Amino acid sequence: PNDFPPGEVARVRTGAELALEFGHAVWKVEADGCGRTQTGSAFVIGARHLITSNHIVSIDSTPLVRSRDGRTLEGTVIGGTHMPNVAVVEVDEDLGDPLVWVEKDFFWATPYSLESGQEIVALGYSDPIGGIDFAAGAITEFHEPDQWVSAIWDSETSDWLLPDRVVHAFFSLEALGEGRSGGPVLTGLGQVAG
């Protein structure tokens, strides 16, 4: 389990509470290229950086990102990989508070702090709803990294971190909906789990 700062009380939140409290850091991504448009979600990891899924922005090196309050910025994809399916988008203006660590492992859940069966919530912009919403799911299994590859972006070192334990979770495809790909998956405590 994670240690919380002195005086901080761990409180499990509902999906709706997580969307309300952390939705400011979740942005809609719109990519145009190769004769098609793709939409997805991203989340703030630093003052001017967001993480999204690479498959969303692979067709457009300058996707648009939109906040839940309607603010629109042009981003630049500064890195991405298909395995893991992750890309980093940079913008020229401050994005607001990130979902990443204030203290290491406080806002990011470590793979060893997660458990099979643990409830998690995906935040994002699924169609046809259009606004930020959530889907609940549960962690189903863990894999060693030689079987599956996963990484997280460390804004302190500007490098990818490769954990030695990878989490896989279950969400029904209907519950996830198109457009939520690339958004954060949070624990009930508001920690980023993926």
Summary of the structure (lengths in Angstrom):
residues: 194
radius of gyration: 15.7
end to end distance: 16.7
largest distance: 53.1
contacts: 606
relative contact order: 0.22
helix: 11%
strand: 38%
